[in-house]
Every structure is written in C-alpha cells, then in structure tokens.
Amino acid sequence: MSHKLQYSFSAKVWKYQPPVGWFFVSVPKEMSKEIRENAGWQEEGWGRLKATACIGKTEWKTAIWFDTKKRTYLLPLKAEIRKKENALEGKKLDVTLWV
C-alpha cells in the first residue's frame, strides 16, 4: 500500500439512535474535506474509506464512512474498542487516523 496520510483530532463519542445503536466519533469537517480531497478516490461503496485508527493504546484496522448529510467522515467504535479505552458516550477522545 502507498504512503498513508496521518490525521489527529479530538472528538466526543456519540451514539446513533436505535434500532442500530452504533457508537461513532466524527472527524472534523475541515479535516474530512482534506481527507476526501486527498484520498477520496480510494473510497469504496457508500463512501467507505479504509483506515487505521488509534485511541489511547489501542490501534486497529477499520474504515471511516462519509456522511453526506453531516459532510464529515464517521469512525465507528466497536464494543471491544470502547471497552479497552473506556470510551463512553459523550467522552472526548484523542484519535489518530491513517488513510
């Protein structure tokens, strides 16, 4: 794979309302715009872009998804990640992304 771009930001954990109940952090809009300009060509269906994420001491391979209504990428947080990093709804997290 080619050289990856690194982005760091802080954002609060939020929950998408039922029936789904997924947890996310939103990538800041300006950063999302830059990511889309630099790596958008790599997007797969539904605005999915492969990424590696790091929160605290936990690093994992994942994908960010472009939300056309919010004009930002969303990073989903699996239960395993939330548990390891005590990432409760409303908690501000420091996130590093490589895309």
N, C-alpha and C positions, 0 to 999 in steps of 0.2 A: 504494500500500500504506500501511497505517496506521503510526503511530509504532512503532518497534521497541524492544524491551527489550534492554538490554545486560547481559551476564554475563561476568565474568573469573574464571579459576581456573588452577591449575597441576595437571597430571596426567601420569603416566607413560604412554608408548606401550606398548601390548600387542598381541600377535598372536593372532587367533582360529586355533585349530589346524586343520591340513589336514582335508579336502581344500581348503577355501576359502582360507585364508591371508591374510585381510584384516587390516589394522592399524587400531587404534582408540585413542582416549583416552576415558575415562569421565568424564562430567560428575558432579561430586559429588552424592551422594544428596539432600542438603537443597536444593541448587540445582535439581536435577531436579524435586523436588517442587514448588518455587516456579514453575518454568517450566511444569509441567503444569497447575498451578492457574491461571496467568495466560494461557497460550497453548494449552493442550491442546485447546481447541475447534477449533483450526486444523489438528489432526492429520489426516493422510490415512491410507490403509491401512497396517496393520502398525505403527502408532504413528509414522509418518514426519512430521516437522515441518520445514518449510523454514527455512533459516537461512543466515546469512553468518558465516564463521569467519575468524579472523586468528591466525596463528602467526608470530612474528618479523616479517618484511617481506612475508609472503605472505598475501593476503586472497582468499577465493574464496567463490562461492555453492555451497551444499551442502544437506544435510539431516541432522538428527540423528534417531536411531531409539530409541524407548523399548524397553528390555529388561525385560520383565515379571518375569523371574527375578531379575535384579540390582536391579530397581526404580530404574533410572537410564537416562538418555539416553546413547547412544554416538555419538561423532563419528568417522566413517570417515576415514582418511587415505590418499588416493590416492598412488601411487608418485611422481607428479610433485611433490606437496606434500612428501613425505618427503625427496625428493632435494634440493629447494630449501632446506629448513630442517634438513637433516642429522638428521632425526627417526628415530633408530634405536630398535629395541625396547628398552624399559627406560629411555629418556631422558625426563627430566622437561621438559615444555613449558609455557610460559605461553600460555594460549589466551584469546581474546576471542570471544564469540558474540553475534550479534544475532538475535533471533527475533521 
